[in-house]
Amino acid sequence: MIDMIMKTSFIAIFAFTFIGSESSRPNASLTPEQAQTLAIRLANDKASAICHRQPFHEGERAAFESDHWVWRQLAQGDIEATVRLAADGSTNGVDINVLSNK
């Protein structure tokens, strides 16, 4: 009987610890580096279609904000990109802004 209570207590403590540690992590399946790499590729793809160049490279890491990834960069030539990715890496939006009149 005591052995059964000890096993049940151990299982309960393990389950509580596991559930508590899982809920404290963001629900993101990408690492910041993976989100950044994907965002750079998406930004360059769209910039290539608009401006015929790929100006975005290493820079700021993507940030996990309100259950999604956000990555921003201002490249040479005053081209700004903002990429939003869902937690799983699917694309929510890619915005390219040309900030100069050249």
C-alpha distances in whole Angstrom, upper triangle without the diagonal:
4,5,5,6,9,10,11,12,14,16,17,18,20,21,23,24,26,27,29,30,32,33,35,37,40,40,43,43,46,46,49,51,50,51,54,56,55,57,60,60,61,63,65,65,66,69,70,71,73,74,74,73,69,69,65,64,61,60,58,54,53,51,48,49,48,46,49,51,54,57,60,63,67,69,72,75,73,71,67,64,61,58,55,52,49,46,46,49,51,55,55,59,61,64,67,70,73,74,78,81,82
4,5,5,6,9,10,10,12,14,15,16,18,20,21,22,24,26,27,29,30,32,33,35,39,39,41,41,44,44,47,49,49,50,53,54,54,56,58,59,59,62,64,64,65,68,69,70,71,73,73,71,68,67,64,62,59,58,56,52,51,49,47,48,46,45,48,49,53,55,58,61,65,67,70,73,71,69,66,63,60,57,54,51,48,45,45,48,51,54,54,58,60,63,66,68,71,72,76,79,80
4,6,5,6,9,10,11,12,14,15,16,18,20,21,22,24,26,27,29,30,32,34,37,37,39,39,42,42,45,47,47,48,51,52,52,54,56,57,57,59,62,62,63,65,67,68,69,71,71,69,65,65,61,60,57,56,54,51,50,48,45,46,45,43,46,48,51,53,57,59,63,65,68,71,69,67,64,61,58,55,52,49,47,43,43,46,48,52,52,56,58,61,64,67,70,71,74,77,78
4,5,5,6,9,10,11,12,14,15,16,18,20,21,22,24,26,27,29,31,32,35,35,38,38,41,41,44,46,45,46,49,51,50,52,55,55,55,58,60,60,61,64,65,66,68,69,69,67,64,64,60,59,56,56,53,50,48,46,43,45,43,41,44,46,49,52,55,58,62,64,67,70,68,66,62,59,56,53,50,48,44,41,41,44,46,50,50,54,56,59,62,65,68,69,73,76,77
4,5,5,6,9,10,10,12,14,15,16,18,20,21,22,24,26,27,29,31,34,34,37,37,40,40,43,45,45,46,49,50,50,51,54,55,55,57,60,60,61,63,65,66,67,68,69,67,63,63,59,58,55,54,52,48,47,45,42,43,42,40,43,45,48,51,54,57,61,63,66,69,67,65,61,58,55,52,49,47,44,40,40,44,46,49,49,53,55,58,61,64,67,68,71,75,76
4,5,5,6,9,10,11,12,14,15,16,18,20,21,23,24,26,27,29,33,33,35,35,38,38,41,43,43,44,47,48,48,50,52,53,53,56,58,58,59,62,63,64,66,67,67,65,62,61,58,56,53,52,50,46,45,43,41,42,41,39,42,43,47,49,52,55,59,61,64,67,65,63,60,57,54,51,48,45,43,39,39,43,45,48,49,52,54,57,60,62,65,66,70,73,74
4,5,5,6,9,10,10,12,14,15,16,18,20,21,22,24,26,28,31,31,33,33,36,36,39,41,41,42,45,46,46,47,50,51,51,53,55,56,57,59,61,62,63,65,65,63,59,59,55,54,51,51,48,45,43,42,39,40,39,37,40,41,45,47,51,53,57,59,62,65,63,61,58,55,52,49,46,43,40,37,37,40,42,46,46,50,52,55,58,60,64,65,68,71,72
4,5,5,6,9,10,11,12,14,15,16,18,20,21,23,25,26,30,29,32,32,35,36,38,41,40,41,44,45,45,47,49,50,50,52,55,55,56,58,60,61,62,64,64,62,59,58,55,53,51,50,47,44,43,41,38,39,37,35,38,40,43,46,49,52,56,58,62,64,62,60,57,53,50,48,45,42,39,35,35,39,41,44,45,48,50,53,56,59,62,63,67,70,71
4,5,5,6,9,10,11,12,14,15,16,18,20,21,23,25,28,29,31,32,35,35,37,40,39,40,43,45,44,46,49,50,50,52,54,54,55,58,59,60,61,63,63,61,58,58,54,52,49,49,46,43,41,39,36,37,36,34,37,39,42,45,48,51,55,57,60,63,61,59,55,52,49,47,44,41,38,35,35,39,41,44,44,47,50,53,55,58,61,62,66,69,70
4,5,5,6,9,10,11,12,14,15,17,18,20,21,23,27,27,29,29,32,32,35,37,37,38,41,42,42,44,46,47,47,49,52,52,53,55,57,58,59,61,61,59,55,55,51,50,47,46,44,40,39,37,35,36,35,33,36,37,41,43,46,49,53,55,58,61,59,57,54,51,48,45,42,39,37,33,33,37,39,42,43,46,48,51,54,56,59,60,64,67,68
4,6,5,6,9,10,10,12,14,15,16,18,20,22,25,25,27,27,30,31,33,36,35,36,39,40,40,42,44,45,45,47,50,50,51,53,55,56,57,59,59,57,54,53,50,48,46,45,43,39,38,36,33,34,33,31,34,35,39,41,45,48,51,53,57,59,57,55,52,49,46,43,40,37,34,31,31,34,36,40,40,44,46,49,52,54,58,59,62,65,66
4,5,5,6,9,10,11,12,14,15,17,19,21,24,24,27,27,30,31,33,36,35,36,39,40,40,41,44,45,45,47,50,50,51,53,55,55,57,58,59,57,53,53,49,48,45,45,42,38,37,35,32,33,31,29,32,34,38,40,44,47,50,53,56,59,57,54,51,48,45,42,39,36,33,30,30,34,36,39,39,43,45,48,51,53,57,57,61,64,65
4,6,5,6,9,10,10,12,14,16,17,19,22,23,26,26,29,29,31,34,34,34,37,39,39,40,43,44,44,46,48,49,50,52,54,55,56,57,58,56,52,52,48,46,44,43,40,36,35,33,30,31,30,29,32,33,36,39,42,45,49,51,54,57,55,53,49,47,43,41,38,36,33,29,30,33,36,39,39,42,44,47,50,52,55,56,60,63,64
4,5,5,6,9,10,11,12,14,16,17,21,21,23,24,26,26,29,31,31,32,35,36,36,38,40,41,41,43,46,46,47,49,51,52,53,55,55,53,49,49,45,44,41,40,38,34,33,31,28,30,29,27,30,31,35,37,40,43,47,49,52,55,53,51,48,44,42,39,36,33,31,27,27,31,33,36,37,40,42,45,48,50,53,54,58,61,62
4,5,5,6,8,10,11,12,14,16,19,19,22,22,25,25,28,31,30,31,34,35,35,36,39,40,40,42,44,45,46,48,50,50,52,53,54,52,48,48,44,43,41,40,37,34,32,30,27,28,27,25,28,29,33,35,39,42,46,48,51,54,52,49,46,43,40,37,34,31,28,25,25,29,31,34,34,38,40,43,46,48,52,53,56,59,60
4,6,5,6,9,10,11,12,15,18,18,21,22,25,25,28,30,30,30,33,35,35,36,39,40,40,42,44,45,46,48,50,50,51,53,54,52,48,48,44,43,40,39,36,33,31,29,26,27,25,24,27,29,32,35,38,41,45,47,51,53,51,49,45,42,39,37,34,31,28,25,26,29,31,34,34,37,40,42,45,48,51,52,55,58,60
4,6,5,6,9,10,11,13,17,17,20,21,23,23,25,28,28,28,31,33,33,34,37,38,38,40,43,43,44,46,48,49,50,51,52,50,46,46,42,40,38,37,34,30,29,27,24,25,25,23,26,27,30,33,36,39,43,45,48,51,49,47,43,41,38,35,32,30,27,24,25,28,30,33,33,36,39,41,44,46,49,50,54,57,58
4,5,5,6,9,10,11,15,15,17,18,20,21,23,26,25,26,29,30,30,32,35,35,36,38,40,41,41,44,45,46,47,49,49,47,44,43,40,38,36,35,32,29,27,25,23,24,23,21,24,25,29,31,34,37,41,43,46,49,47,45,42,38,35,33,30,27,25,21,22,25,27,30,31,34,36,39,42,44,47,48,52,55,56
4,6,5,6,9,10,13,13,16,17,20,21,23,26,25,25,29,30,30,31,34,35,35,37,39,40,40,43,45,45,46,48,49,47,43,43,39,38,36,35,32,28,27,24,21,22,21,19,22,24,27,30,33,36,40,42,46,48,46,44,40,37,34,32,29,26,23,20,20,24,26,29,29,32,35,37,40,43,46,47,51,54,55
4,6,5,6,9,12,13,16,18,21,21,22,25,26,25,28,30,30,31,34,35,35,36,39,40,40,42,45,45,46,48,49,47,43,42,39,37,35,34,31,27,26,23,20,21,20,18,21,23,26,29,32,35,39,41,45,47,45,43,39,37,33,31,28,26,23,20,21,25,27,29,29,32,34,37,40,42,45,46,49,53,54
4,6,5,7,11,12,14,16,18,17,19,22,22,23,25,27,27,28,31,32,32,34,37,38,38,40,42,43,44,45,46,44,40,40,36,34,32,31,28,24,23,21,18,20,19,17,20,21,24,27,30,33,36,39,42,45,43,41,37,34,31,29,26,24,22,18,20,22,25,28,28,31,33,35,38,40,43,44,47,51,52
4,6,6,9,9,11,13,15,16,18,21,20,20,23,25,25,26,29,30,30,32,34,35,36,38,40,41,42,43,44,42,38,38,34,33,30,30,27,23,22,19,16,18,17,15,17,19,22,25,28,31,35,37,41,43,41,39,36,32,29,27,24,21,19,15,16,19,22,25,25,28,30,33,36,38,41,42,46,49,50
4,6,8,8,12,14,16,17,19,22,22,21,24,26,26,26,29,31,30,32,35,35,35,37,40,40,41,43,44,42,38,38,34,33,31,30,27,23,21,19,15,16,15,13,16,18,21,24,28,31,34,37,41,43,40,38,35,32,28,26,23,21,18,15,17,20,22,24,24,27,29,32,35,37,40,41,45,48,49
4,7,9,12,14,16,16,17,20,21,20,22,25,25,25,28,30,30,31,34,35,35,37,39,40,41,42,43,41,37,36,33,32,29,28,24,21,19,17,14,15,14,13,16,17,20,23,26,29,32,35,39,41,39,37,33,30,27,25,22,21,18,15,17,20,23,25,24,27,29,31,34,36,39,39,43,46,48
4,6,8,11,12,12,13,17,17,16,19,21,21,22,25,26,26,27,30,31,32,33,36,37,37,39,40,37,34,33,29,28,26,25,22,18,16,14,11,13,13,11,13,14,17,20,23,26,30,32,36,38,36,34,30,28,25,22,20,18,16,12,14,17,19,21,21,24,26,28,31,33,36,37,41,44,45
4,5,9,10,11,12,15,15,14,16,19,19,19,22,23,23,24,27,28,28,30,32,33,34,35,36,34,31,30,27,26,24,22,19,16,14,11,8,10,9,7,10,11,14,17,20,23,27,29,33,35,33,31,27,24,21,19,16,14,12,9,11,14,16,18,18,20,22,25,27,30,33,34,37,41,42
4,7,9,11,13,16,15,13,17,19,18,18,22,23,22,24,27,27,27,29,32,32,33,35,36,34,31,31,27,26,25,24,21,17,15,13,9,11,10,7,9,11,14,17,21,24,28,30,34,36,34,31,28,24,21,18,15,13,10,7,8,11,14,16,16,19,21,24,27,30,33,34,38,41,42
4,5,7,9,12,11,10,13,15,14,15,18,19,19,20,23,24,24,26,28,29,30,32,32,31,27,27,24,23,21,21,18,14,12,11,8,10,11,8,8,8,12,15,18,21,25,27,31,33,31,28,25,22,19,16,13,10,8,4,6,8,11,14,14,17,19,22,24,27,30,32,35,38,39
4,7,10,12,10,9,13,14,13,15,18,18,18,20,23,23,24,26,28,29,30,32,32,30,27,27,23,23,21,21,19,15,13,13,11,14,14,11,10,11,14,16,20,22,26,28,31,33,32,29,26,23,20,17,15,11,9,6,5,7,11,14,15,18,20,23,25,28,31,33,36,39,40
4,6,8,6,6,9,10,10,12,14,15,15,17,20,20,22,23,25,26,28,29,29,27,23,24,20,19,17,17,16,12,10,11,10,13,15,12,10,9,12,13,17,19,23,24,28,30,29,26,23,20,18,14,13,10,10,7,6,7,10,13,15,17,18,21,23,26,29,30,34,37,37
4,5,5,6,9,10,11,12,14,16,17,18,20,21,23,24,26,27,29,29,29,27,23,23,19,18,15,15,14,10,9,10,9,13,15,13,12,10,12,13,16,18,22,23,27,29,28,26,23,20,18,15,14,12,12,10,10,10,14,15,17,19,19,22,23,26,29,30,33,36,37
4,6,5,6,9,10,10,12,14,15,16,18,20,21,22,24,26,27,27,28,25,21,20,17,15,13,12,10,6,5,7,8,12,14,13,11,8,10,10,13,15,19,20,23,26,25,23,20,17,15,13,13,11,13,11,12,11,14,15,16,17,17,19,21,23,26,27,30,33,34
4,5,5,6,9,10,11,12,14,15,17,18,20,21,22,25,26,26,26,23,19,19,15,13,10,11,10,7,7,10,11,15,18,17,14,11,12,11,14,15,18,19,22,25,24,22,20,17,16,14,14,13,15,13,14,12,15,16,18,18,18,20,21,23,26,27,30,33,33
4,5,5,6,8,10,11,12,14,16,17,19,20,21,23,25,25,25,22,19,19,15,14,12,13,12,9,9,11,12,15,18,16,13,10,12,11,15,16,19,20,23,26,25,22,20,17,16,13,13,11,13,11,11,9,12,13,16,17,16,19,20,23,26,27,30,33,33
4,6,5,6,9,10,11,12,14,15,17,18,20,21,22,23,24,21,18,18,14,13,12,12,11,8,6,8,9,12,15,13,10,7,8,8,11,14,17,18,22,24,23,20,17,14,12,10,9,8,10,9,9,7,10,10,12,13,13,16,17,20,23,25,28,31,31
4,5,5,6,9,10,10,12,14,15,16,18,20,21,21,21,19,15,15,11,10,8,9,8,5,5,9,11,14,17,16,12,9,9,7,9,11,14,15,18,21,20,17,15,12,11,9,10,10,13,13,13,10,13,12,14,14,13,15,16,19,21,22,25,28,28
4,5,5,6,9,10,11,12,15,15,16,19,20,20,20,17,14,14,10,9,8,10,11,9,9,12,14,17,20,18,15,12,12,10,12,12,16,16,19,21,21,18,16,13,13,11,13,12,14,14,14,11,13,13,15,15,14,16,17,20,22,24,26,29,29
4,6,5,6,9,10,11,13,14,15,17,19,19,19,17,14,15,12,11,11,13,13,11,10,13,14,16,19,17,13,11,11,10,12,13,17,17,20,22,21,18,16,13,12,9,10,9,12,12,12,8,10,9,12,12,11,14,15,19,21,23,26,29,28
4,5,5,6,8,10,11,12,14,16,16,17,18,16,12,13,9,10,11,11,11,10,8,11,13,15,17,16,12,9,8,6,9,10,13,14,17,19,18,15,13,9,8,6,8,8,11,13,13,9,10,9,11,10,8,11,12,15,18,20,23,25,26
4,6,5,6,8,10,10,12,14,15,15,15,13,9,9,6,6,8,9,10,10,10,13,16,18,20,20,16,13,11,8,9,9,12,11,14,16,16,13,12,9,10,8,11,12,15,16,16,13,14,12,14,13,10,12,12,15,16,19,21,24,23
4,6,5,6,9,10,10,13,14,15,14,12,9,10,8,9,11,13,14,13,13,16,18,20,22,21,17,14,14,11,12,12,15,14,17,18,18,15,14,11,12,10,13,12,16,17,16,12,13,12,14,13,11,13,13,16,18,20,23,25,24
4,5,5,6,9,10,11,13,14,14,13,10,12,10,11,13,15,15,14,13,16,17,19,21,19,16,13,12,11,12,12,15,14,17,18,18,14,13,10,10,8,10,10,14,16,15,11,11,9,11,9,7,10,10,14,16,19,22,24,24
4,5,5,6,8,10,11,11,12,11,8,9,7,10,12,13,13,14,13,16,18,19,21,20,17,14,12,10,9,9,11,11,14,15,14,10,9,6,8,7,10,12,15,18,18,14,14,11,12,10,6,8,7,11,13,15,18,20,20
4,5,5,6,9,10,10,9,7,5,7,6,9,12,13,15,16,15,19,21,22,25,24,20,17,15,13,12,11,12,11,13,14,14,11,11,9,11,11,14,15,19,21,20,17,16,14,16,13,10,11,9,12,13,16,18,20,19
4,6,5,6,9,10,9,9,7,10,10,12,15,17,18,18,17,21,22,23,25,24,21,18,17,15,15,14,15,14,16,17,17,13,13,11,13,12,14,15,18,21,20,16,15,13,15,13,10,11,10,14,15,18,20,22,21
4,5,5,6,8,9,9,9,11,11,14,17,18,19,19,18,20,22,23,24,24,20,18,16,14,14,14,14,14,16,15,15,11,11,9,11,10,13,15,18,21,21,17,16,13,14,11,8,8,7,11,12,16,18,19,19
4,5,5,5,7,6,6,8,9,12,16,16,18,19,18,21,23,24,26,26,22,19,17,15,13,12,12,11,12,12,12,8,9,8,11,12,15,17,21,23,23,20,19,16,17,13,10,9,7,9,10,13,15,16,15
4,6,5,4,5,5,9,10,13,17,19,20,21,21,24,26,27,29,29,25,22,20,18,17,15,15,13,14,14,15,11,13,12,15,15,18,19,23,25,25,21,20,17,19,16,13,13,10,13,12,16,17,18,17
4,6,6,8,9,12,14,17,20,21,23,24,23,26,27,28,30,29,25,23,21,19,18,18,17,16,17,16,16,13,14,13,16,16,18,20,23,26,25,22,20,17,18,15,12,12,10,13,13,17,18,18,17
4,6,8,10,12,14,17,21,21,23,24,23,25,27,27,29,29,25,23,21,19,17,16,16,14,15,13,14,11,12,12,15,15,18,20,24,27,27,23,22,18,19,15,12,11,8,10,10,13,14,14,14
4,6,8,9,12,16,19,20,22,24,23,26,28,29,31,31,27,25,22,20,18,16,14,12,12,10,12,9,12,12,16,17,20,22,26,29,29,25,24,21,21,18,14,13,10,10,9,12,12,13,11
4,7,10,12,15,19,21,23,24,24,27,30,31,33,32,29,26,24,21,19,18,16,14,14,12,14,12,14,15,18,18,22,23,27,29,29,25,24,21,23,20,16,15,12,14,12,16,16,16,14
4,6,9,12,16,17,20,22,22,25,28,29,31,31,27,24,22,19,17,15,14,11,11,11,13,10,13,13,16,17,21,22,26,28,28,24,24,21,22,19,16,15,12,13,12,15,15,17,15
4,6,8,12,14,17,18,18,22,24,26,29,28,24,21,19,16,15,12,12,9,10,11,13,10,12,11,14,15,18,19,23,25,25,21,21,19,20,18,14,14,11,13,13,16,17,19,17
4,7,10,12,14,16,17,20,23,25,28,28,24,21,18,15,13,10,9,6,7,8,10,8,9,10,13,14,18,20,23,25,25,22,22,20,21,18,14,14,11,12,12,14,15,17,16
4,7,8,11,13,13,17,20,21,24,24,21,17,15,11,10,7,8,6,9,11,11,9,9,8,11,12,15,17,20,22,22,19,20,17,19,16,13,13,11,13,13,15,17,19,19
4,6,9,11,13,16,19,22,25,24,21,17,15,12,11,9,10,8,11,14,14,12,12,11,13,13,17,18,21,22,22,19,20,19,20,18,15,16,14,16,17,18,20,23,22
4,7,8,11,14,18,20,24,23,20,16,15,11,11,9,11,10,13,16,16,15,14,13,14,14,17,17,21,21,21,18,21,19,21,20,17,18,17,18,19,20,22,25,25
4,6,9,12,16,18,21,22,19,15,13,9,9,7,9,10,12,16,15,14,13,12,13,13,16,17,20,20,22,19,21,20,21,19,17,17,16,17,18,19,21,25,24
4,6,9,12,14,18,19,16,12,10,7,7,7,10,12,15,18,16,15,13,12,12,12,14,15,18,18,20,17,20,18,19,18,16,16,16,18,19,19,22,26,26
4,6,10,12,16,16,13,10,9,7,9,10,13,15,18,21,19,18,15,13,12,12,13,13,15,15,16,14,17,17,17,17,16,17,18,19,21,22,25,29,29
4,7,9,13,13,10,6,5,4,8,10,14,16,19,22,20,18,15,12,10,9,9,9,12,11,13,11,14,13,14,14,13,15,16,18,21,22,25,28,29
4,6,10,10,8,5,5,6,9,12,16,18,22,24,22,20,17,14,12,11,10,10,12,11,14,13,15,15,14,15,15,16,18,20,23,23,27,30,31
4,7,7,6,4,6,9,12,15,19,22,25,27,25,23,19,17,13,12,10,9,9,8,11,11,14,14,13,15,16,18,20,22,25,26,29,33,34
4,6,5,6,7,10,13,16,19,22,26,28,25,23,19,17,13,12,10,10,10,10,13,13,15,15,13,14,16,17,20,21,25,25,29,32,34
4,6,8,10,13,16,19,23,26,29,31,28,26,22,19,16,14,11,11,10,10,13,14,15,15,13,15,17,19,22,23,27,27,31,34,36
4,7,10,13,17,20,24,26,30,31,29,26,23,20,16,14,11,9,7,6,10,11,12,13,12,14,17,19,22,24,28,29,33,35,37
4,7,10,13,17,20,23,27,28,26,23,19,16,13,10,7,6,5,5,8,9,10,10,9,11,13,15,19,21,25,26,29,32,34
4,7,10,14,17,20,23,25,23,20,17,14,10,8,6,5,6,6,9,8,10,10,9,11,12,14,17,19,22,23,27,30,31
4,7,10,14,16,20,22,19,17,13,10,7,6,5,6,9,10,13,11,12,11,10,10,10,11,14,16,19,20,23,27,28
4,7,11,13,17,18,16,14,11,8,6,5,7,9,12,13,15,12,14,12,12,11,10,11,12,14,17,18,21,24,25
4,7,10,14,15,13,11,7,5,4,6,9,12,15,16,18,16,17,14,14,12,10,9,10,11,14,14,18,21,22
4,6,10,12,10,8,6,5,7,9,12,15,18,20,21,18,19,17,17,14,12,11,10,11,12,13,15,19,19
4,7,9,6,6,4,6,9,12,15,18,22,23,25,22,22,20,20,17,14,12,10,9,10,10,12,16,16
4,6,6,5,6,8,11,14,17,20,24,25,26,23,24,21,21,18,15,13,11,10,10,10,12,15,15
4,5,7,9,11,15,17,21,24,27,29,30,27,27,24,25,22,18,16,13,12,10,11,11,14,13
4,6,9,12,16,18,22,25,29,31,32,28,28,25,25,22,18,16,12,11,8,8,8,10,9
4,6,10,13,16,20,23,27,29,30,27,27,24,23,20,16,14,10,8,6,5,6,10,10
4,7,10,13,17,20,23,26,27,23,23,20,20,16,13,10,7,6,5,6,8,11,11
4,7,10,14,17,20,22,24,21,21,18,17,14,11,8,6,5,6,7,10,14,15
4,6,10,13,17,19,20,17,17,14,14,10,7,6,5,6,9,11,14,17,18
4,7,10,14,16,18,15,15,12,11,8,6,5,7,9,12,13,17,20,21
4,7,10,13,14,11,11,8,8,6,4,6,9,12,15,17,20,23,24
4,7,10,11,9,9,6,5,5,6,9,12,15,18,20,23,26,27
4,6,8,5,6,5,5,7,9,12,15,18,21,23,27,29,30
4,5,5,5,6,6,9,12,15,18,21,25,27,30,33,34
4,6,7,9,10,13,15,18,21,24,27,29,33,35,36
4,6,9,11,14,16,19,22,25,29,31,34,37,37
4,6,9,11,13,16,19,22,25,28,31,33,34
4,7,9,11,15,18,21,25,27,30,32,33
4,6,8,11,14,18,21,24,27,29,30
4,7,10,14,17,20,22,26,28,29
4,6,10,13,17,19,22,24,26
4,7,10,13,16,19,21,22
4,7,10,12,16,18,19
4,7,10,13,15,16
4,6,9,11,13
4,6,8,9
4,7,9
4,6
4
